């Protein structure tokens, strides 16, 4: 009888370890736009790297932001959940405690720092903005801002991708779109001459759409950016969580970040 009881206890312990432990982990809900490849996008089929969206049944989050969030959650012992949230609603969702953090390619601008706190950056290298135009455009061979005089441009509402348009002398600033996808579509369909995007994302776009050209400006002659880079956003009161996430990010070497991005880019191109 004692042996049977011992076996029963061991079996129960193993069942708890394999099936109950995850349920006991604190839930960590992150919000992301899911419309900004390679940082974040949504897919219709599950894979070994994406995650289901808890508020968009049948769809899955994928991207560099997601992979960093997964790594952070694993290191901190959290059960990660992902919500799809429109770009301009992310900060309000965080402040209203609908999510615990923002992992959505968000830059730590001074305006946003007035409302929320930011972790250290988790991108591979410093953020650099470039301009994307169609290859047949008269601006395709531009090398400086002067060469872009008169260009018709569109950005995403509430982002630096929109506000930085005004740094180009003579640029015609069109009414911004709600999403990056709409911004990109306007360019591809010829409704505008160009868009601003971070360099890494621009490379991905030009790889996918062969009729697009990326214009990179010489150091010191491009856009003036008032931020450090892409960070996770947290509530200002969550100081302990901020320290813990920064500790994880500090232990994430550039080579590992690059490997994560390389796998993510491969995923983007695979889905095209």
FIVEXBA-418316 format. One record per residue (C-alpha): chain; x, y negated, z; residue in one letter. Coordinates in nm, 4 decimals. Each point is the difference from the previous one (the first is absolute). Example, Ala and Ser with C-alpha at 12.3 -4.5 7.8 and 13.67 -1.06 7.14 Angstrom:
<sites>
   chaine         xx         yy         zz   residu
        A     1.2300     0.4500     0.7800        A
        A     0.1370    -0.3440    -0.0660        S
</sites>
This chain:
<sites>
   chaine         xx         yy         zz   residu
        A     0.0000     0.0000     0.0000        X
        A     0.2805    -0.2411     0.0892        X
        A     0.1619     0.0654    -0.3367        X
        A    -0.3273    -0.0753    -0.1787        X
        A    -0.0383    -0.3252     0.1938        X
        A     0.3577    -0.0963    -0.0853        X
        A    -0.0599     0.0702    -0.3702        X
        A    -0.3203    -0.2050     0.0121        X
        A     0.1815    -0.2960     0.1590        X
        A     0.2773     0.0154    -0.2629        X
        A    -0.2532     0.0151    -0.2842        X
        A    -0.1906    -0.2972     0.1424        X
        A     0.3215    -0.1954     0.0352        X
        A     0.1003     0.0691    -0.3587        X
        A    -0.3452    -0.0975    -0.1264        X
        A     0.0232    -0.3284     0.1878        X
        A     0.3483    -0.0629    -0.1377        X
        A    -0.0969     0.0583    -0.3615        X
        A    -0.3583    -0.1268    -0.0051        X
        A    -0.0558    -0.2244     0.2992        X
        A     0.3202    -0.2006     0.0242        X
        A    -0.0731    -0.2160    -0.3048        X
        A    -0.3475    -0.0828     0.1300        X
        A     0.1522    -0.1271     0.3252        X
        A     0.2333    -0.2414    -0.1814        X
        A    -0.1044    -0.3661     0.0186        X
        A    -0.1745    -0.1059    -0.3205        X
        A     0.1867    -0.2697    -0.1929        X
        A    -0.2141    -0.1678    -0.2672        X
        A     0.1793    -0.2027    -0.2665        X
        A    -0.1586    -0.2177    -0.2633        X
        A     0.1200    -0.0383    -0.3575        X
        A    -0.1381    -0.1500    -0.3178        X
        A     0.0587     0.3108    -0.2162        X
        A     0.0369    -0.2137    -0.3119        X
        A     0.3676    -0.0916    -0.0238        X
        A     0.2187     0.2773    -0.1419        X
        A     0.2630     0.1044     0.0881        X
        A    -0.0709    -0.1334     0.3503        X
        A    -0.3527     0.1366     0.0302        X
        A    -0.2740     0.1385    -0.2215        X
        A    -0.2817     0.2559     0.0120        X
        A    -0.0346     0.3408    -0.1627        X
        A    -0.2947     0.2309    -0.0623        X
        A     0.1734     0.3275     0.0853        X
        A     0.1853     0.1123     0.3127        X
        A     0.3732     0.0691    -0.0205        X
        A     0.2835     0.0937     0.2314        X
        A     0.0887    -0.3685     0.0457        X
        A    -0.3246    -0.2015    -0.0007        X
        A    -0.2589    -0.0360     0.2772        X
        A    -0.3821    -0.0193     0.0004        X
        A    -0.1579    -0.3424     0.0442        X
        A    -0.2281     0.0172     0.3015        X
        A    -0.2348    -0.2665    -0.1384        X
        A     0.0016     0.1012    -0.3686        X
        A    -0.1120     0.3613    -0.0292        X
        A     0.1628     0.2033    -0.2751        X
        A     0.2947    -0.2361    -0.0440        X
        A     0.3574     0.0123     0.1301        X
        A     0.2610    -0.2622     0.0852        X
        A     0.3467     0.0250    -0.1529        X
        A     0.3056    -0.2226    -0.0314        X
        A     0.3175    -0.1234     0.1649        X
        A    -0.1934    -0.1742     0.2787        X
        A    -0.1765     0.3264     0.0811        X
        A     0.3244     0.1983     0.0166        X
        A     0.1524    -0.2529     0.2407        X
        A    -0.3168     0.0045     0.2128        X
        A     0.0102     0.3815     0.0095        X
        A     0.3613    -0.0033     0.1091        X
        A    -0.0731    -0.2550     0.2746        X
        A    -0.3035     0.1950     0.1231        X
        A     0.1947     0.3268     0.0107        X
        A     0.2861    -0.1578     0.1946        X
        A    -0.2369    -0.1591     0.2524        X
        A    -0.2211     0.3071     0.0386        X
        A    -0.3122    -0.1520    -0.1569        X
        A    -0.2782     0.1596    -0.2024        X
        A    -0.0027    -0.2248    -0.3074        X
        A    -0.3253    -0.1098    -0.1642        X
        A    -0.0289    -0.2339    -0.2999        X
        A    -0.2697    -0.2542    -0.0904        X
        A    -0.0355    -0.1723    -0.3342        X
        A    -0.0584    -0.3720     0.0604        X
        A    -0.0124    -0.2905    -0.2435        X
        A     0.3095    -0.2188     0.0094        X
        A    -0.1721    -0.3087     0.1384        X
        A    -0.1704     0.2024     0.2750        X
        A     0.3085     0.1769     0.1357        X
        A     0.0962    -0.2536     0.2662        X
        A    -0.3583    -0.0421     0.1250        X
        A    -0.0355     0.3797     0.0196        X
        A     0.3144     0.0136     0.2123        X
        A    -0.1142    -0.2791     0.2315        X
        A    -0.3435     0.1618     0.0335        X
        A     0.1715     0.3263     0.1048        X
        A    -0.1383     0.1936    -0.2968        X
        A     0.3581     0.1082    -0.0713        X
        A     0.3173     0.0183     0.2093        X
        A     0.2477    -0.1252    -0.2606        X
        A     0.0324    -0.1255    -0.3553        X
        A     0.2275     0.1930    -0.2367        X
        A    -0.0849    -0.1620    -0.3322        X
        A     0.3005    -0.1670    -0.1588        X
        A    -0.0684    -0.3061     0.2151        X
        A     0.2575    -0.2790     0.0272        X
        A     0.0679    -0.1740     0.3296        X
        A    -0.0823    -0.3559    -0.1071        X
        A    -0.0191    -0.2872     0.2489        X
        A    -0.3749    -0.0315    -0.0583        X
        A    -0.0597     0.3667     0.0844        X
        A     0.2306    -0.0184     0.3033        X
        A    -0.2397    -0.2520     0.1503        X
        A    -0.2575     0.2793     0.0275        X
        A     0.1903     0.3282     0.0361        X
        A     0.3429     0.1429     0.0817        X
        A     0.2272     0.1797    -0.2444        X
        A     0.2491     0.2822     0.0331        X
        A     0.3420    -0.0078    -0.1599        X
        A    -0.0072     0.0510    -0.3765        X
        A    -0.0272     0.3551    -0.1322        X
        A     0.0671    -0.0604    -0.3682        X
        A     0.3214     0.1169    -0.1652        X
        A     0.1510    -0.3387    -0.0767        X
        A    -0.0990    -0.3641     0.0340        X
        A    -0.3145    -0.1052    -0.1826        X
        A     0.0613    -0.1588    -0.3380        X
        A    -0.2751    -0.1411    -0.2214        X
        A     0.0019     0.0289    -0.3780        X
        A    -0.2389    -0.0899    -0.2814        X
        A    -0.1650     0.2596    -0.2244        X
        A    -0.1145    -0.0945    -0.3517        X
        A    -0.1072     0.1871    -0.3113        X
        A     0.2859     0.0933    -0.2350        X
        A    -0.1635    -0.1867    -0.2879        X
        A    -0.0347    -0.3194     0.2006        X
        A     0.1914    -0.3169    -0.0889        X
        A     0.1269     0.0161     0.3601        X
        A     0.1481     0.3502    -0.0365        X
        A     0.3575    -0.1291    -0.0320        X
        A    -0.0243    -0.2557     0.2804        X
        A     0.2954    -0.0148     0.2354        X
        A    -0.0809    -0.2999     0.2202        X
        A    -0.3036    -0.1829     0.1330        X
        A     0.0519    -0.2622    -0.2711        X
        A    -0.0631     0.2638    -0.2645        X
        A    -0.3414     0.0711     0.1549        X
        A    -0.1385    -0.3515    -0.0352        X
        A    -0.3702     0.0170    -0.0950        X
        A    -0.0387     0.3686     0.0929        X
        A    -0.3523     0.1010     0.1071        X
        A     0.0253     0.2070     0.3201        X
        A    -0.2301     0.1740     0.2441        X
        A     0.0569     0.1361     0.3508        X
        A    -0.1787     0.1858     0.2787        X
        A    -0.2020    -0.2151     0.2373        X
        A     0.1567    -0.0584     0.3398        X
        A     0.3480     0.1230    -0.0944        X
        A     0.3389    -0.1414    -0.0932        X
        A    -0.0526     0.1568    -0.3426        X
        A    -0.2464    -0.2833    -0.0524        X
        A     0.1514    -0.2914     0.1929        X
        A     0.3463     0.0442    -0.1561        X
        A    -0.1408    -0.0765    -0.3456        X
        A     0.0194    -0.3694     0.0907        X
        A     0.3807     0.0254     0.0268        X
        A     0.0179     0.0336    -0.3801        X
        A    -0.0055    -0.3526    -0.1493        X
        A    -0.2801    -0.0419    -0.2532        X
        A    -0.1633     0.3378     0.0722        X
        A    -0.3773     0.0178    -0.0472        X
        A    -0.1407     0.1498     0.3192        X
        A    -0.3123     0.2069    -0.0706        X
        A    -0.2615     0.0933     0.2626        X
        A     0.1456     0.2918     0.1994        X
        A    -0.1419     0.3523    -0.0027        X
        A    -0.1024     0.2057     0.3033        X
        A     0.2367     0.2903    -0.0720        X
        A     0.3380     0.0647    -0.1586        X
        A    -0.1648     0.2415    -0.2449        X
        A    -0.2219    -0.2802    -0.1321        X
        A     0.3032    -0.2254    -0.0239        X
        A     0.1895     0.2607    -0.2023        X
        A    -0.3009     0.0683    -0.2222        X
        A    -0.0282    -0.3708    -0.0836        X
        A     0.3597     0.0070    -0.1218        X
        A    -0.0305     0.3221    -0.1996        X
        A    -0.3170    -0.1249    -0.1720        X
        A     0.1690    -0.3281    -0.0902        X
        A    -0.2262    -0.2219     0.2093        X
        A     0.3130    -0.1507     0.1575        X
        A     0.3659    -0.0200    -0.1007        X
        A     0.1599     0.1219     0.3193        X
        A    -0.0191     0.1109     0.3627        X
        A     0.2400    -0.0128     0.2946        X
        A     0.0868     0.3269     0.1727        X
        A     0.2786     0.1316     0.2183        X
        A     0.2862     0.1378    -0.2057        X
        A    -0.0334     0.3676     0.1012        X
        A    -0.3716     0.0058    -0.0803        X
        A     0.0644    -0.1841    -0.3262        X
        A     0.2446     0.2711    -0.1052        X
        A    -0.2682     0.2598     0.0667        X
        A    -0.2543    -0.1912    -0.2098        X
        A     0.2385    -0.0370    -0.2931        X
        A     0.0847     0.3693     0.0146        X
        A    -0.3700     0.0851    -0.0156        X
        A    -0.1109    -0.2632    -0.2524        X
        A     0.2554    -0.0205    -0.2798        X
        A    -0.1450    -0.3266    -0.1314        X
        A     0.1042    -0.1876     0.3151        X
        A     0.3285    -0.1781     0.0616        X
        A     0.1558    -0.0904     0.3353        X
        A     0.1749    -0.3354     0.0342        X
        A     0.2580    -0.0137     0.2790        X
        A     0.1539    -0.3326     0.0933        X
        A     0.3644    -0.0677     0.0983        X
        A     0.0679    -0.0224     0.3721        X
        A    -0.0837    -0.3459     0.1280        X
        A    -0.2148    -0.0828    -0.3046        X
        A    -0.3081     0.2056     0.0765        X
        A    -0.2873    -0.0306     0.2442        X
        A     0.0500    -0.1434     0.3486        X
        A    -0.1535     0.2513     0.2404        X
        A    -0.0731    -0.0899     0.3604        X
        A    -0.0001     0.3442     0.1579        X
        A     0.2250     0.2938     0.0902        X
        A    -0.1733     0.2711    -0.2021        X
        A    -0.2556     0.2798     0.0221        X
        A    -0.0899     0.0843     0.3592        X
        A    -0.2694     0.1726     0.2018        X
        A    -0.2508    -0.2350     0.1600        X
        A    -0.1086     0.0373     0.3640        X
        A    -0.2039    -0.1905     0.2545        X
        A     0.2147    -0.2435     0.1988        X
        A    -0.0940     0.1700     0.3275        X
        A     0.1384     0.3364    -0.1166        X
        A     0.3583    -0.0825     0.0974        X
        A     0.0899     0.3503     0.1188        X
        A    -0.1254     0.1532    -0.3247        X
        A     0.1977    -0.2605    -0.1940        X
        A     0.3201     0.0967     0.1807        X
        A    -0.0618     0.3717    -0.0531        X
        A    -0.0647    -0.0397    -0.3734        X
        A     0.3055    -0.2210    -0.0417        X
        A     0.2102     0.2669     0.1689        X
        A    -0.1219     0.2566    -0.2556        X
        A     0.0655    -0.2368    -0.2912        X
        A     0.3446    -0.0830     0.1346        X
        A     0.0869     0.3702    -0.0211        X
        A    -0.1158     0.0254    -0.3606        X
        A     0.3093    -0.0509    -0.2214        X
        A    -0.0175    -0.1656    -0.3391        X
        A     0.0848     0.3261    -0.1788        X
        A    -0.2996     0.1734     0.1566        X
        A    -0.2273    -0.2925    -0.0903        X
        A     0.1277     0.0226    -0.3561        X
        A    -0.0757     0.3724    -0.0144        X
        A    -0.3532    -0.0683     0.1211        X
        A    -0.0463    -0.2665    -0.2670        X
        A     0.1471     0.2227    -0.2728        X
        A    -0.2480     0.2754     0.0847        X
        A    -0.2800    -0.2554     0.0091        X
        A     0.0907    -0.1429    -0.3403        X
        A     0.0101     0.3522    -0.1426        X
        A    -0.3510     0.0445     0.1349        X
        A    -0.1141    -0.3238    -0.1664        X
        A     0.1397     0.1032    -0.3379        X
        A    -0.1400     0.3512     0.0372        X
        A    -0.3511    -0.1436     0.0347        X
        A     0.0204    -0.2207    -0.3094        X
</sites>
